[in-house]
């Protein structure tokens, strides 16, 4: 019997808020994204009834009148590439979660950073909208790129 790794639960209990120097529109985007935590995954979804990963980005940025592409592929071409060591709150993280492929198919919004630590919110197909950390083995291995859109 193997023990399931559930480090994401720790993140959920360790509530983080945008730092004081985070621009207001980015803080608003992050705070609004957090209101969807626990929302079930639904392909193509953009509401509390169900949401996919790019739907979370599309919906939360739209609340601040920032219109983003609706697909992960479209989002992966927005903004500027950022080194993972330089990511800030509000940056987008992109992942390749399909076996034997490095094509981007998942996205999340950075919610908190400090040296050696990156937390992001995303809609997981298995657990819905949740927060995870880039140091979790699954996400670390699936990571492809970060982009700054604001």
N, C-alpha and C positions, 0 to 999 in steps of 0.2 A: 504494500500500500504506500503510495507516495503522498507527501504532504503538499497541499496546494499553497502556492505563494500568493498572499493577499496584501501586499504592501499598499495597494491603493486605498484600502480601508483606513490606514493610518493617515493618509493624505486627507481623506474626507473628514476625519475627526480633528485634524490639525488645520483649522480654518485659517486661510491666509487672505489678506486684503491687499488691494493695490497699494504700493508704497506712496508716501506723501509727494514724491517728486514725479509721479506718473501723471501725464497730461489728463485733464478732466474727461475728454471724450474717450480715451483709452480705458480709464477707470470705469466709466459708465458702461462701456462694452463688456468688460470683464464682469462687472457686477450683474449686468443683465444676463450674461451667459450663465452665471451661477444660479439664476432663478430657474433654469431648466434642469438642474441636477436631479437625477432620478427619472427623468422623462425616458420612456422606452424608445428603443431604436425602431425607426421605420424608414425604409428606403424611400427617398424623395420627400420625406417629411420636414416641415418647417414650423410645427406648432407643438404645444404641450401634449398633444395627443400622440405625438411620435415625431422623431427627428433623426436625420442622418448627419454625418459629420460635416459635410459642406452646408447643409441646411442650418446648422448651428452658427456657422460663420456668417452666412448670408443674412439670417434673421437678426443676429446681435449687432452687426455693423449697420444694417438698415435702420435700426432704432435710432442711430445717431445720424441718419440721412447720408450714410456712406453706402453706395451701391456696389456690391461685389459680384463677381461671377457666381453662378449657382453650382458649378461642378468643382470637384477637387482639382481636376486637370486645369480648368480655367484659373482657379485660384493660384495654382503653382507657377503661373506666369506673371502674376501681379507683383508690383513692388520691386524691391531690391534684395538680392541674395545677402544673407548675413551669416557670419561664422557662428557656429553653435556656442562658442565661448563668449560671444557678444550679444546674445539675444536679450531682448527687453520685454517687459509686459506688453501684450498686444500684438507681438510678432506671431506669425503663423509657423507651425512646425508641420512638416510633411513626412509621410511614412509610406513604405512599400510593405504591405502585410501579406501579399500573395506569395505562396511558395514559388521558389525559383524565378522570381521576377523582382526587378528593382524599379518597376514603374510605380509612380506615386498613385496611391488609391485611398489615402486617409489623411486627415488634416485636423489640427487642434490649435487653440489659442493659448499662448503663454500667459499664465495668471500670476506667477511669482518667480523671481530669480534671486540667487545669491551665488557667490563663487562655488562651483561644483554642484549646483542644485537648480533644476528647471522643472517647474510644475506647469501642467497645461490641462485645459478642459477640452473634452471632445465627446463625440457620441460613438460609443463602442457598439458593434453589432451584437455583442453578447451581453452587455450590461447597461446599455443606454448611455445617457449623458452623465459623465463622471469626470473626476480629476485623477490624473496619473502623474508620475514623474519620469523624466527622461532617463533616470538612473535604473529604472526597472528593466530587467534583462530583455524582455520582449520588445519594449519601445526603443531601447538603446540599439538593439540589433536591426530594427526595422527603420530607424531614422534615415532620412535621405537629405533633407535640406530645411533651412529656415529662411523666411522672407519677411521683410519689413514693409508693410503697406501704409503705415501712418508715421 
